[in-house]
Amino acid sequence: MARTGAGDYSRATLDATMTSTLSPNFMAIRRFLYALHAASDRMEQASIAQSQIRVREPDFDQTRLFDSAYPVGTLRSMPIMERL
């Protein structure tokens, strides 16, 4: 997340992808990857991340990221959300 805060979306995506590989059940990183891909217009990769999230959260879509009850408070406070 620190790299995203600094605007280094490319490196943030690499770090998040590595983390998701090492911790496949860590849903927070999948949500983060979805936001990174969607904000960077990599919609094919965003769709893959969305499919992975929907395995556990069948109703997931981009609007959930903006729901104050959804567990992405830190992500919501980042400038990347303005790009979604």
N, C-alpha and C positions, 0 to 999 in steps of 0.2 A: 504494500500500500504506500510505503514511503516513496517508491519510484513513481507511482502514479501521481502523488501529491507534487512531485517535482516536474511532472509533465513528461517523464520518460516512459511512455506507454509501451514502446517496443520491449524494453528490458523488463518492465512490469509483467508483460504478457509471457515472456520467457520464464521468469521466476514463478509465476502462477501456474504455468503449464507443468513445470517440474514438480511443484508442490502437489498438484492434482494427481500426478502420476505416482508420487510416493505415498500419498494419502487419499486414495480413491473415494473414501467415504466422507471426506471433509467437505460438506456442502457449501460452506462459506466461500471457499476458493472457487467453486463452480459458479456461484453467483457473481463473484468478482470477475472471473474470466468472461462471463456473458457480457457484463458491462464494458469491459475492455474491448472485446470484439465488436460489440454493437456501436460503441462510441468511435471506433476506428473504421467503421464501414466495412468490416469483415463479416458480412452477414452469414456466409456459409459456416464459418467457425462459431458465430453466435448461435446459429441454429443447432449446431452439435452440442454446445454447452447447454442450451435450453432443453434439448432432449435428455441430456444426462440429469438435469435438475428434475425434470418431469417424472423420472423414475420414482422419485420420493415425494415430489410435490406435483401431482398431476395437473393442478390448475395454475401452474407458474406461467406468467407472461411478464413483459417488461413493466407493466403498470405496478406490479407487486413491489418493485424496487422503490417506488415512491410512497408506499403505504407505511405510515408511521408505526403500525403494529408489526411490520415485517422486519426480521432481524438483520438489517443492514445499515444501522445508524451511522457507522463510520463512513461507509461508502456514500451514503446520501449526503454527507457533509463535504464531499470532495467536488472540485470543479468538473470532473469527468461527467458527472450526472447532468450537467447543462448540455452535454452533447447528445444525450439520449432523447 
